[in-house]
Amino acid sequence: MRPIRTFNVTPSLPARLEPLRNLAYNLHWDWDFGTIDLFRRLDLDLLESSRYNPVLVLGSISQNRLQEAAEDEGFLAQMDRAAQRLEDYLQERIWYKKNRKQPVPDERYAYFSMEFGLTSCMPVYSGGLGVLAGDHLKSASDLGLPLVGVGLLYQEGYFAQYLNADGWQQERYPINDFYNMPLHLERHADGSELRIGVDYPDRTVYARVWRVQVGTVPLYLLDTNIEPNSPYDQDICDRLYGGDIDMRIHQEIMLGIGGVRMLKALGLLPTVYHMNEGHSAFLALERICMLMNETDLSFTEAFYLAQAGQAFTTHTPVPAGIDLFPPDKILYYLGSYAQRFGLSGEEFLALGRENTGDLSAPFSMAVLAIKTAAFVNGVSALHGEVSRQMFYCLWPQLPLIEVPITSITNGVHARSCVAKSTQELYDRYLGPSWSQASPSNALWQRVDAIPDEELWRNHELCRSQMVVSVRDRLEKSLIERSASPVELAKAKEVLDPKVLTIGFARRFATYKRAALFLHDLERIRQIIAGADRQRRVQFVIAGKAHPKDSPGKEVIRKIIHFTRDEGLERSIVFVPNYDIHVARSLVAGCDIWLNTPRRPREASGTSGMKASMNGLPNLSILDGWWAEADYVATGWPIGSGEDYDDPEYQDEVEANALYDLLEKEIVPLFYTRDREDIPRGWVAKMKAAIRLNTPMFNTARMLKDYATRAYFPCSDRNYRLSQDSFAPVKDLAHWENHLTQHWYEMKIEEVSISEPSTLKVNQPLKVAAFVQLGALQPTDVQVELYQGQVNTDGEINRGVPSIMTYQGLDPQGRSHYEIEVTYTSSGLQGLSLRILPTHKNLNSSYAPRLILWAEPEEVQLDVEAETPDPTPAAEAIAMA
């Protein structure tokens, strides 16, 4: 029976408890233990059963209990302190104000992501990408950045995991009750819901807007589960990463195009749009369209202006992870944009194609994002290298090292992932600013002043708490599937709080090799049993496989079967339904964090960062973030960063390396104790992990990097191009059109070199170039000398470009350029000449993707280390 009218019934709080409402609806409580302790004090059982949701607690608790709290002076004092902390926090975020000296008017950054992992009571995330996005918002709030988040609000979110009796993953999709979550429904001044419409073929789909307040940062989420949408359209915001390719494109249209329209409806006009992965790349189409509709800009002019204020972060280390759509589907769903832009179908599809001449190529969301962004980055230094290789075809004439994709290594939000008792320890010895302190801050030297015994006893407490939490979660999951009394009894005895505990928790994709530790069953049995049964080892494992990933599910079942077959239920525990709450318990309570991806397929990884902040050493393949860390001082590397062609051989080599480290280094170090039963060597590793990794792999550092390298420059350039009725961007578009028409008329006619083919180190070398520019002007181009060592393939390796100086026209009317260079190392060296576009309003000389190299090949020079006998200068070498 459908209701004739609905009501949103909110908690009825005594007037004295009204501050609880503000506290519950701002997610600041997620990283403020004092506030969550307040709700724990109000009703612990209710808080835990609500998945730590203060809003649901207030909506479910009895009025009698609320009245008792209103008369409890101790509770009221604790509440007032929490309310004051929140007020102080909202007023004291000053990093942005101190470091952004001249912000543009109404500066704001919009951060688009398919998922946001903020807290366990809002299950609209699947894993690391979402948790990173959540941490991005939290640190933006900490720093006071004028940032807003944009995403989708999923009715069923990502699935809840459970295992059947055979150990096979099963999925449930609990319905999210938005009215009992920390969400605000956005409304117009008259109280009606704020809604936006997005055009799909033959219909308009409507979405309402919910807001999550993350400290000072608002996160706006679109919800299509409303009338008058059809059942199919209501399901656009049903499941995260659910459905077929048509549902995926529906979701990404809603996120990108709907997200831009939503911001406009809210009266927000961001100066920068940040695409976290390619899912939201359609936002570029809507921005271009809006600019054309609201101004007199042409497509090219609007494209350049939109591009100036957009940034793209790729998290994908393999082509298979990129969203690709068939050309016919793109034209079916988005062909109206091509018409509005005045483009043919193929010209429109070229926006998302690597090879624009391949008319059968799919449309890549990552390529669309790259082509429409002024700043592009990977999420670790190694991933930056991998990304340059993946997208090299967009700049085929550039040396690989110069492909304009940089890297900003991921981080994690310290106050969200470090255990409460550990944070209190850091606050005492390092001061309260440790969670945002830079790597150069002197406070990190005070880590060594933390008494070994105090740090170790705190960690033992965290391990004991983790064991209790795992047992409780395991028991509840067994009860849900009606397990036998024998299984329930075993669940109460899993793990030993005194035994070396190895943690492994992440998405169960096959490349992550969760079962690598089982490669040699006999050897792992012996390691688990321990020498003389005294130095035992145990594993805590958690993670979800995608519902359609049967090989990933098979890995989970393999671990469960081995555990049962060997009677190791107490020593190898799989914790079901991995989420933020479980993760926080494991990264605090395990002793060492294991990561075994197949290099280089781990773009970054963040769980090991969280473990490090809690003082855990890492044991990991040198991939992602770990390749940048001090992996000797703060843990152990598995291998030396080798790449393999044979995956079976790789598994054998790296599994044996893992076993060797456990047997010869890790287990002995952990169990070597002094008279106070403290493993001093292990504690030294813990302190190094805290001191070196906490400030470096922190979203405070990460957001500062994004702000200074992407947000500030993009915002400035977007503003600059918009001045004087968009005159700068119109000039840029006109110049680009002229450049493209005449680029291939240029010719490098002569390169003259003043010295013979044998030089000495640091000997000056004068080079002159004569270029026929055709219809272009010297101000349109940048002529560069490109020099470096020649490798065995005859290529200049890691060459260095140097800008040549324009000298005017020679008698034949050619543009004359000169430069004097030296070589600082001996051996076979080479040089070449290239020409790139340049313009005062161009984001980068690489942006037009035009480059002209000298022909036929580089001049090679033999540079001698010893000073040769003086010889007359050779005749100039001309290269046509």
Secondary structure, 3 states (H helix, E strand, C coil): CCCCCCCCCCCCCCHHHCHHHHHHCEHHHHHCHHHHHHHHHHCHHHHHHCCCCHHHHHHHCCHHHHHHHHCCHHHHHHHHHHHHHHHHHHHCCCHHHHHCCCCCCCCCEEEEECCCCCCCCCCCCCCHHHHHHHHHHHHHHHHCCCEEEEEECCCCECCEEEECCCCCEEEECCCCCHHHCCCEECECCCCCECEEEEEECCEEEEEEEEEEEECCEEEEEEECCCCCCCHHHHHHHCECCCCCHHHHHHHHHHHHHHHHHHHHHCCCCCCEEEEECHHHCCHHHHHHHHHHHHCCCCHHHHHHHHHHCEEEECCCCCHHHCCEECHHHHHHHHHHHHHHHCCCHHHHHHHHCCCCCCCCCCEEHHHHHHHCCCEEEECCHHHHHHHHHHCHHHCCCCCHHHCCCEECCCCECHHHHCCHHHHHHHHHHHCHHHHHCCCCCHHHHHHHHCCHHHHHHHHHHHHHHHHHHHHHHHHHHHHHCCCCHHHHHHHCCCCCCCCEEEEEECCCCHHHCCCHHHCCHHHHHHHHHCHHHCCCEEEEEECCCCCCCHHHHHHHHHHHHHHHHCCCCCCEEEECCCCHHHHHHHHHHCCEEEECCCCCCCCCCCHHHHHHHCCCCEEEECCHHHHCCCCCCCEEEECCCCCCCCHHHHHHHHHHHHHHHHHHHHHHHHHCCCCCCCCHHHHHHHHHHHHHHHHHCEHHHHHHHHHHHHHHHHHHHHHHHHHHHHHHHHHHHHHHHHHHHHHHHCEEEEEEECCCCEEECCCCEEEEEEEECCCCCHHHEEEEEEEEEECCCCCEEEEEEEECEEEEECCCCCEEEEEEECCCCCEEEEEEEEEEECCCCCCCCCCCCCCEECCCCCEEEEEECCCCCCCCCCCCCCCC
